[in-house]
Amino acid sequence: MRARPPRKPLAQRRAEPQRRAERASRAEPPVERVQKLLSAAGIGSRREVERWIREGRLHINGAVPALGVKLGPRDRITLDGRAVRLHAPAVKESHVLLFHRSPGETLDLKAATSRAAEHLKLPRSSGRWLAIQPMPPVDGGLEILTDDGSWAHRVSRGAHALTVDYVLRMRGALNDALVEEFRTATECEGEAMSILRAEAKYGEGFNHWLDVTVRATRSAQVRHWWAARGIIVSRLMRVRFGPVHLSRELPRGHSRAMADSERNALNNEIDAA
């Protein structure tokens, strides 16, 4: 007859359930809203997840969920019929990049992570790169990319309160009166805009330059405002986003990691807003 193993001390036996629960909580994702959980895992932005649900592409336990439904650790998630595997966000290291995009270059981050990294010369990531307030393809300059969906959502929600600098190259009869009219403009085609600064640098030929500081104003609005007055914005570059600047040391088509000081400054401005 085989002898029984020695019994564990009482204190150790009482601690076992708590240890098992802690191990399970570290291994399984927490109960969160579907948009937040998939965004934090780098699967897609919150808006993308909402669109997937509306289009019937995302299923939970075989059914299309309601917006905002919460996921438990045992729920099965599929996107376009393929299983989506989540990991606890605590073990995922997030990255933030500053990317200098050339005007006209497509910022295609919807491709597979490896192909997007290869085409845009981005470092590899365990998640998917997301762009925060990306510029239209026709424009260029400073882009902020991250694989942290929660942080991207946080910054995007507060971005309307940040000031942004654009540099414009313009073709047409630019003059001081038009620059002053633009500086005091409050709307474009019925959409509100806020121009805080406009400084012209006149060229000797057909091209002129304009340094602009705006808040809650899209680059497309700036283009349309000048086009309505017969002046074409042939190039528009974003050179500052809140406290983060596009330096001359970052060549076009290249990226670098955002410094901790830059990220902290951006977080502070978002919190203050």
C-alpha positions in Angstrom: 0.0 0.0 0.0 1.5 3.4 -1.1 2.0 5.9 1.7 0.1 9.2 1.5 2.2 12.3 0.9 2.7 14.6 3.9 -0.1 17.1 4.3 0.7 20.8 3.7 0.6 23.2 6.6 -2.7 24.9 7.2 -1.5 28.3 6.4 -0.1 27.1 3.0 -3.4 25.3 2.2 -5.4 28.5 2.9 -3.1 30.5 0.7 -3.5 28.1 -2.3 -6.9 29.5 -3.6 -5.5 33.1 -3.6 -2.4 32.0 -5.4 -4.4 30.2 -8.1 -6.6 33.3 -8.5 -3.6 35.5 -8.9 -2.1 33.2 -11.5 -5.4 33.1 -13.5 -5.7 36.9 -13.4 -2.2 37.3 -14.8 -2.8 34.8 -17.6 -6.2 36.0 -18.7 -7.4 39.4 -19.9 -9.7 41.3 -17.5 -13.4 41.9 -17.9 -13.5 45.1 -20.1 -15.6 46.7 -22.9 -14.9 45.0 -26.2 -13.6 48.3 -27.8 -11.2 49.0 -24.9 -9.9 45.5 -24.7 -9.1 45.1 -28.4 -7.7 48.5 -28.6 -5.4 48.0 -25.7 -4.2 44.7 -27.2 -3.3 46.5 -30.4 -5.9 44.7 -32.6 -7.4 48.0 -33.8 -8.5 51.4 -32.6 -11.8 51.8 -30.8 -13.5 53.3 -33.8 -12.3 50.4 -36.0 -13.7 47.9 -33.5 -17.1 49.8 -33.5 -17.1 49.7 -37.3 -16.3 45.9 -37.3 -19.3 45.4 -35.0 -21.6 47.5 -37.1 -20.5 45.6 -40.2 -21.0 42.2 -38.6 -17.4 41.2 -38.9 -16.7 40.8 -35.2 -18.3 38.0 -33.3 -18.2 37.0 -29.6 -19.2 33.4 -28.9 -20.6 33.1 -32.4 -22.8 36.2 -32.3 -22.4 39.9 -33.2 -22.1 41.8 -29.9 -23.7 45.1 -28.9 -21.5 48.1 -28.8 -19.9 48.4 -25.4 -20.5 44.8 -24.3 -18.0 43.5 -21.8 -15.7 40.6 -22.4 -14.8 37.9 -19.9 -11.7 35.7 -19.9 -13.7 32.7 -21.4 -15.3 34.6 -24.3 -14.4 33.5 -27.8 -13.7 36.4 -30.2 -13.4 36.1 -34.0 -12.8 38.8 -36.7 -13.8 37.9 -40.2 -14.0 34.3 -39.1 -10.5 34.2 -37.6 -9.9 33.7 -33.9 -8.6 36.7 -32.0 -6.2 35.8 -29.1 -5.8 38.3 -26.4 -3.0 38.5 -23.8 -3.0 40.4 -20.5 -2.1 44.0 -21.3 0.2 44.2 -18.3 2.8 42.1 -20.0 2.7 44.1 -23.3 5.3 46.9 -23.6 4.0 49.9 -25.5 5.9 51.9 -28.0 5.4 55.5 -29.3 7.2 56.7 -32.5 7.6 60.0 -34.2 7.5 59.5 -38.0 8.4 62.1 -40.6 6.0 61.4 -43.5 6.5 62.9 -46.9 3.5 64.6 -48.6 1.7 62.2 -50.8 3.0 59.1 -49.0 0.3 56.8 -47.9 0.3 55.9 -44.2 -0.9 52.4 -44.7 -1.1 50.9 -41.2 -3.9 48.5 -41.9 -1.6 46.0 -43.6 -0.1 43.2 -41.6 2.3 44.5 -39.0 5.4 43.0 -40.8 4.4 44.6 -44.1 3.6 48.0 -42.6 6.9 48.0 -40.8 8.8 47.0 -43.9 7.2 49.6 -46.2 7.4 52.5 -43.7 10.7 51.4 -42.2 9.0 51.1 -38.8 10.4 48.8 -36.0 8.5 45.5 -35.5 5.8 45.4 -32.9 3.8 42.7 -31.2 0.7 44.7 -31.8 -0.5 46.9 -34.7 0.7 50.5 -35.3 -2.0 53.1 -34.8 -1.7 56.8 -36.0 -2.9 59.5 -33.6 -4.8 62.3 -35.5 -3.1 61.3 -38.9 -2.7 63.9 -41.6 -4.5 63.4 -45.0 -2.4 61.6 -47.6 -1.8 64.8 -49.6 -0.2 66.5 -46.5 2.9 65.4 -44.5 5.1 66.1 -41.6 4.9 64.9 -38.1 3.0 61.7 -37.4 2.7 60.0 -34.0 2.4 56.2 -34.1 1.8 53.8 -31.2 1.0 50.2 -30.6 -0.8 51.1 -27.4 -4.5 51.4 -28.2 -5.5 52.8 -24.8 -2.9 55.6 -25.0 -3.9 56.4 -28.6 -7.5 56.8 -27.5 -6.6 59.0 -24.6 -4.5 61.4 -26.7 -7.0 61.5 -29.6 -9.8 62.4 -27.2 -7.8 65.4 -25.9 -6.2 66.4 -29.2 -8.8 69.1 -30.0 -7.4 71.2 -27.1 -3.8 71.1 -28.3 -2.2 73.7 -30.5 -0.7 72.5 -33.8 1.8 74.2 -36.1 1.6 73.9 -39.9 4.0 75.2 -42.5 2.4 76.0 -45.9 3.9 76.6 -49.3 1.4 78.7 -51.3 1.0 79.7 -55.0 -0.9 82.9 -55.7 -1.2 86.6 -54.9 -0.7 86.3 -51.2 -0.8 89.7 -49.3 -1.0 91.0 -45.8 -4.7 91.7 -46.0 -5.5 88.1 -46.8 -3.2 86.9 -44.1 -5.0 89.0 -41.5 -8.4 87.8 -42.8 -7.2 84.3 -42.4 -5.9 84.9 -38.9 -9.3 86.2 -37.8 -11.3 83.5 -39.6 -13.6 81.5 -37.4 -15.1 79.0 -39.9 -14.6 77.4 -43.3 -17.6 76.1 -45.2 -19.7 76.2 -42.0 -17.2 74.3 -39.9 -15.6 76.0 -37.0 -11.9 76.8 -37.0 -9.5 78.6 -34.7 -6.4 80.3 -36.1 -4.0 81.5 -33.4 -1.1 82.7 -35.5 -0.3 83.4 -39.2 3.0 84.7 -40.3 3.8 85.1 -44.0 7.3 84.8 -45.6 7.0 86.2 -49.1 9.2 84.7 -51.8 10.6 86.5 -54.9 8.8 84.2 -57.3 5.4 82.5 -57.4 5.8 80.6 -54.1 5.2 82.0 -50.7 5.3 80.4 -47.2 3.0 80.8 -44.3 3.6 79.6 -40.7 0.3 78.8 -38.9 -0.7 77.8 -35.4 -4.2 76.4 -35.0 -6.4 74.6 -32.5 -9.1 72.2 -33.3 -8.6 72.9 -37.0 -7.9 70.3 -39.7 -5.4 70.8 -42.5 -8.1 70.3 -45.0 -10.0 73.3 -43.7 -6.9 75.4 -44.1 -6.5 74.3 -47.7 -10.2 74.9 -48.5 -10.1 78.4 -47.0 -7.2 79.5 -49.2 -8.5 77.7 -52.3 -11.8 79.7 -52.0 -9.7 82.8 -52.4 -7.7 81.7 -55.4 -4.6 80.6 -53.6 -3.4 77.0 -53.9 -1.6 75.4 -50.9 0.9 73.2 -52.8 2.4 71.8 -49.7 1.3 71.6 -46.1 3.5 70.1 -43.3 2.7 69.5 -39.7 5.8 70.5 -37.6 4.4 70.5 -34.1 1.7 68.6 -32.2 1.2 70.0 -28.8 4.6 70.0 -27.0 6.1 67.5 -29.6 8.1 69.1 -32.4 9.4 67.7 -35.7 13.1 68.3 -35.6 15.4 68.7 -38.6 17.4 65.7 -37.3 14.6 63.3 -38.3 14.8 62.8 -42.1 11.7 62.2 -44.3 10.5 58.6 -44.3 12.2 57.8 -41.0 11.0 57.4 -37.4 12.4 57.5 -33.9 11.2 56.6 -30.5 9.4 59.3 -28.6 11.5 60.4 -25.6 10.0 59.9 -22.2 10.2 63.7 -21.6 8.2 64.2 -24.8 5.6 61.6 -23.8 5.3 63.0 -20.3 4.8 66.6 -21.7 2.1 65.4 -24.1 0.4 63.5 -21.3 0.5 66.6 -19.1 -1.1 68.8 -21.8 -3.8 66.2 -22.4 -4.5 66.0 -18.7 -4.6 69.8 -18.4 -7.0 70.0 -21.3 
